[in-house]
Amino acid sequence: MPLTMNKEVFITCAVTGSGGTQDRSPHVPRSPKQIADSAIAAAKAGAAVVHCHVRDPETGAPSRKLEYYREVTDRIRDADVDVVLNLTAGMGGDMVFGGANNPLPLSEAGTDMIGAEERVAHVAECLPEICTLDCGTMNFAEADYVMTNTPGMLQAMGKMMTDLGVKPEIEAFDTGHLWYAKQLVADGILEPDVLVQLCMGVPWGAPDDLNTFMAMVNNVPPEWTFSAFALGRNQMAYVAAAVLAGGNVRVGLEDNLWLDKGVLATNEQLVTRAKCIIEGMGARVIGPAEVREKLRLTKRAPRG
């Protein structure tokens, strides 16, 4: 299909993620204050959306604690800059098998498998404008680890998100995830104007070559809004690719730690560079108010 470049682009900054990157860069935020401060700096640099996980402040390990999400949310909403808040709902679906010859019982180290209501508890508590919905089960790089999202689990979580008035952002790691997202719309679980994030180069999902990327783009219905990212050194190349293909962009330390060879990045620097690329292509970077209007989002006020 012919490409139609996006001329009005929003930037999402994925602030910290849940990967084991906390000891690989001093700029990866750990505490709720550090995560919020990094998100606020990214917003001031031009990110209209901040996508947040939380971590244990001492170890940097990924966490699901409600009080961490509440503090991050309150700090961002109380800040002197406007930004759309996007919280992960990807935690709680981790299964680590016992090995090739003895897969059961599951390993206690790394397994974190909980029910749909508990996986969405922080979303119900904090009511962000957007939260993620990883739309499929997938092998990751680790030998015995599986990210688990069954159709039943996705139906339950998707309905909870929709009922809460929080817009799901479909995380699509392969074309089959887009196929199932379409089924969630057909089943009435999701509203037709879907927001989707195309996740490229995540082992073992869709590789980040351009042919695969365009296969993903071509599976996005025209009434949906999509964004895209690639891991590591191809992050900035995919800023340009996403805009050229008609989409929006995601950058941030969740996906890439480096600004240049040998130079560790901050979230603010990654957003600044992405903005320069977008504007250099002749497109305009839009802000949070325009994103809310475009995606029909409900902004929540800070708590009194």
Secondary structure, 3 states (H helix, E strand, C coil): CCCCCCCEECEEEECCCCCCCCCCCCCCCCCHHHHHHHHHHHHHHCCCEEEECEECCCCCCEECCHHHHHHHHHHHHCCCCCCEEEECCCCCEEEECCCCCCCCCCCCCCCEECCHHHHCHHHHHHCCCEEEEECCCEECCCCCEEECCCHHHHHHHHHHHHHHCCEEEEEECCHHHHHHHHHHHHCCCCCCCCEEEEEECCCCCCCCCHHHHHHHHHCCCCCCEEEEEECHHHHHHHHHHHHHCCCEEEECCCCCCEEECCEECCHHHHHHHHHHHHHHCCCEECCHHHHHHHHCCCCCCCCC
